[in-house]
Amino acid sequence: MGIISWIVLGLIAGAIAKWIMPGRDPGGIVVTIVIGIVGAIIGGAIVGALGGPGVSGVNVASVIVSVIGAVILLVIYRLVAGSRGYSGGRRR
C-alpha cells in the first residue's frame, strides 16, 4: 500500500475508533490519523498472526482490522495519558 492509502485508511480507522470510544484526547485530528495508521499496523499484525488476511488495501476487511487495532491503541493511549494526569487540556 502507498502512503496515501495508509493515510486514508488511518483517517477512516481513527475516526471510527473515536466514534466507538468517544472522549477527550489530546492532539486532535493528527493524533487520530496517527492512532489509525498505527492501529492498522497493530490490527494487521494481530490478525495476520492468527492466520487472517491482515491489511491488504483500502477495503472493508482492512478497515475492520484497522479499527480493531486503533481501538486497542486508543485504550492504551488513554491509559498512558490518564496516568500522566491529563485533565482534558486544562493545566492546573
MOHUUR-V311973 format. One record per residue. N is the residue number from 0. SS is DSSP state (H for helix, E for strand, - for the rest). PSI is psi in degrees with one decimal (none if undefined). OMEGA is omega in whole degrees, -180 to 180 (* if undefined). Layout:
n->N ss->SS psi->PSI omega->OMEGA
n->N ss->SS psi->PSI omega->OMEGA
//
This chain:
n->0 ss->- psi->144.0 omega->178
n->1 ss->- psi->169.8 omega->-177
n->2 ss->H psi->-36.9 omega->179
n->3 ss->H psi->-40.4 omega->178
n->4 ss->H psi->-41.9 omega->178
n->5 ss->H psi->-40.1 omega->179
n->6 ss->H psi->-45.2 omega->179
n->7 ss->H psi->-47.5 omega->179
n->8 ss->H psi->-40.3 omega->178
n->9 ss->H psi->-42.1 omega->178
n->10 ss->H psi->-46.2 omega->179
n->11 ss->H psi->-50.7 omega->-178
n->12 ss->H psi->-42.8 omega->179
n->13 ss->H psi->-42.7 omega->179
n->14 ss->H psi->-42.3 omega->179
n->15 ss->H psi->-40.1 omega->178
n->16 ss->H psi->-41.6 omega->177
n->17 ss->H psi->-32.5 omega->177
n->18 ss->H psi->-39.7 omega->179
n->19 ss->H psi->-39.0 omega->-178
n->20 ss->- psi->75.2 omega->-178
n->21 ss->- psi->155.6 omega->179
n->22 ss->- psi->173.3 omega->-178
n->23 ss->- psi->125.2 omega->177
n->24 ss->- psi->143.3 omega->177
n->25 ss->- psi->149.5 omega->172
n->26 ss->- psi->-24.9 omega->178
n->27 ss->H psi->-145.5 omega->-173
n->28 ss->H psi->-33.7 omega->-179
n->29 ss->H psi->-46.5 omega->179
n->30 ss->H psi->-36.7 omega->178
n->31 ss->H psi->-44.1 omega->179
n->32 ss->H psi->-44.4 omega->-180
n->33 ss->H psi->-43.6 omega->178
n->34 ss->H psi->-39.6 omega->178
n->35 ss->H psi->-44.2 omega->-179
n->36 ss->H psi->-48.5 omega->179
n->37 ss->H psi->-35.2 omega->176
n->38 ss->H psi->-37.2 omega->176
n->39 ss->H psi->-41.2 omega->179
n->40 ss->H psi->-46.1 omega->179
n->41 ss->H psi->-48.3 omega->179
n->42 ss->H psi->-42.3 omega->178
n->43 ss->H psi->-40.1 omega->179
n->44 ss->H psi->-42.8 omega->-180
n->45 ss->H psi->-49.9 omega->-179
n->46 ss->H psi->-38.3 omega->177
n->47 ss->H psi->-39.1 omega->179
n->48 ss->H psi->-27.2 omega->179
n->49 ss->- psi->2.9 omega->177
n->50 ss->- psi->6.8 omega->180
n->51 ss->- psi->-177.8 omega->-176
n->52 ss->- psi->-19.2 omega->-178
n->53 ss->- psi->-151.0 omega->-179
n->54 ss->- psi->119.5 omega->-174
n->55 ss->- psi->11.1 omega->-179
n->56 ss->- psi->-175.0 omega->178
n->57 ss->- psi->91.8 omega->177
n->58 ss->- psi->175.5 omega->-174
n->59 ss->H psi->-45.4 omega->-179
n->60 ss->H psi->-42.7 omega->179
n->61 ss->H psi->-37.7 omega->178
n->62 ss->H psi->-43.0 omega->179
n->63 ss->H psi->-47.5 omega->179
n->64 ss->H psi->-42.1 omega->-179
n->65 ss->H psi->-39.9 omega->179
n->66 ss->H psi->-41.4 omega->177
n->67 ss->H psi->-47.7 omega->178
n->68 ss->H psi->-39.9 omega->-179
n->69 ss->H psi->-37.8 omega->177
n->70 ss->H psi->-43.7 omega->177
n->71 ss->H psi->-46.6 omega->-180
n->72 ss->H psi->-38.1 omega->179
n->73 ss->H psi->-38.8 omega->176
n->74 ss->H psi->-46.9 omega->179
n->75 ss->H psi->-43.8 omega->180
n->76 ss->H psi->-44.3 omega->180
n->77 ss->H psi->-36.6 omega->177
n->78 ss->H psi->-43.8 omega->180
n->79 ss->H psi->-46.2 omega->180
n->80 ss->H psi->-36.7 omega->179
n->81 ss->H psi->-35.9 omega->180
n->82 ss->H psi->-16.9 omega->177
n->83 ss->- psi->2.1 omega->177
n->84 ss->- psi->29.2 omega->178
n->85 ss->- psi->128.8 omega->-176
n->86 ss->- psi->34.2 omega->177
n->87 ss->- psi->26.5 omega->175
n->88 ss->- psi->-9.6 omega->180
n->89 ss->- psi->124.0 omega->177
n->90 ss->- psi->139.2 omega->-179
n->91 ss->- psi->none omega->*
//
